[in-house]
Amino acid sequence: MTEPYDTALDDHKVGYASPPRHSQFKAGQSGNPKGRPKGKRNVSSELRDIMSLRVTINENGKRKRMSTMGAALLRLREKALSGNLQALQLLLTLCRDHLTDNDGAPDLRTLLEEDIDILSGAGLLRGGTRDDKRP
C-alpha cells in the first residue's frame, strides 16, 4: 500500500487537526480570503436608510425635498388636523414619546390653552382643568 505522502522526507503525522502538508494553507495565505463581511445589514439599518431617503413633496404649491420620515410626519399631521382621530392619537403619542424637556416630561408648552382643554376633557392629559396651565 502506498502512502499519500513521502514518510522518508517528512515525519508529519496525518490525522485529526493535522492535514497533509500538501493541503495545508501556504505561509501568509488566509483560510478565509474574503474575510468576515463588514456590517451585516439588519432591519434597523435598512429602515433607517429608507426613512432618510429624500423625496419631493408639494407644499402650498411649491415643490420641496425632505426625508421620507419628515414627509410621512407631515402627512400624519395633515390627517390629524383634518379630524382623523387615529392620526391625532398617533401624533400625540409620538410627541409624548419623542419630545421631552430637560425633566423628561412631555413638552406641551406649544399647545394652545384650548387644545389643552380639549385633550383634558377627552381624558388624554393628566390634570384636566382649565385652571391648570400645565398638565
C-alpha positions as a printed Julia matrix, in Angstrom:
135×3 Matrix{Float64}:
   0.0    0.0    0.0
   1.39   3.41  -0.93
   1.16   6.38   1.36
  -0.13   9.76   0.08
   3.0   11.5    1.37
   6.62  10.55   1.49
   7.41   9.46   5.06
  11.13   9.37   4.32
  11.2   13.14   3.74
   8.64  14.17   6.33
   7.77  12.9    9.83
   4.45  14.75   9.71
   1.69  12.56  11.09
  -1.67  12.95   9.33
  -4.81  12.77  11.44
  -7.27  14.86  13.43
  -6.29  18.57  13.27
  -3.2   17.63  11.23
  -3.99  17.68   7.5
  -1.43  16.53   4.97
   1.21  19.16   4.21
   0.21  19.45   0.55
  -3.34  20.53   1.52
  -2.39  22.98   4.28
  -2.57  26.73   3.67
   0.66  28.2    2.4
   2.55  30.59   4.68
   0.9   34.05   4.54
  -2.28  32.72   2.94
  -5.54  33.14   4.83
  -8.09  30.37   5.23
 -10.82  32.93   4.68
  -9.6   35.18   1.85
 -12.77  37.29   1.65
 -12.95  37.69   5.42
 -15.94  38.49   7.56
 -18.4   40.86   5.86
 -18.26  44.33   7.38
 -21.52  45.46   8.98
 -24.16  42.95   8.03
 -27.43  44.74   7.23
 -30.4   44.21   9.51
 -33.94  45.59   9.61
 -32.95  48.58  11.75
 -30.21  49.75   9.41
 -32.39  49.2    6.32
 -35.3   51.11   7.89
 -33.0   53.97   8.91
 -31.66  54.24   5.36
 -35.09  54.04   3.72
 -36.64  56.63   6.02
 -33.77  59.05   5.4
 -34.12  58.89   1.6
 -35.06  62.26   0.11
 -38.46  62.65  -1.56
 -40.13  65.57  -3.32
 -43.46  66.79  -1.97
 -45.78  69.66  -2.9
 -46.42  72.04  -0.03
 -48.56  75.12  -0.69
 -47.98  74.7   -4.43
 -44.2   74.61  -4.06
 -42.01  71.56  -4.56
 -39.94  70.73  -1.52
 -37.36  67.98  -0.9
 -37.24  66.32   2.5
 -36.63  62.96   4.14
 -39.22  60.2    3.84
 -39.71  60.35   7.62
 -40.34  64.09   7.5
 -42.84  63.72   4.67
 -44.67  60.92   6.49
 -44.9   63.03   9.65
 -46.26  65.97   7.64
 -48.95  63.73   6.14
 -49.81  62.4    9.59
 -50.09  65.99  10.85
 -52.4   66.9    7.94
 -54.68  63.94   8.67
 -54.75  64.78  12.39
 -55.68  68.4   11.64
 -58.41  67.33   9.24
 -60.14  65.41  12.04
 -58.79  61.87  11.77
 -58.81  60.77  15.42
 -56.46  57.82  14.87
 -53.9   60.12  13.25
 -54.31  62.63  16.1
 -53.79  59.93  18.72
 -50.71  58.58  16.93
 -49.26  62.07  16.51
 -49.8   62.88  20.19
 -48.22  59.57  21.19
 -45.2   60.32  19.02
 -44.92  63.79  20.57
 -45.2   62.37  24.08
 -42.57  59.71  23.42
 -40.07  61.8   21.47
 -40.47  65.45  22.51
 -39.3   65.86  26.07
 -37.89  68.77  28.02
 -35.0   68.61  30.46
 -37.03  66.95  33.22
 -38.18  64.15  30.93
 -41.78  65.45  30.92
 -43.58  65.93  27.6
 -43.13  69.41  26.12
 -46.74  70.59  25.82
 -45.98  74.31  26.12
 -46.59  74.79  22.42
 -50.19  73.62  22.7
 -52.76  76.36  22.96
 -54.92  76.57  26.06
 -57.96  75.45  24.11
 -56.06  72.39  22.87
 -55.2   71.53  26.47
 -58.87  71.92  27.45
 -59.98  69.6   24.64
 -57.37  66.97  25.44
 -58.07  67.16  29.16
 -61.8   66.82  28.57
 -61.16  63.71  26.48
 -59.07  62.25  29.3
 -55.87  62.22  27.26
 -53.95  64.5   29.64
 -53.38  64.34  33.35
 -54.55  67.34  35.34
 -57.71  68.11  33.48
 -58.86  71.59  34.49
 -58.61  74.82  32.57
 -57.0   76.48  35.6
 -54.03  74.09  35.28
 -51.76  75.91  32.89
 -49.65  72.77  32.55
 -50.87  69.2   32.6
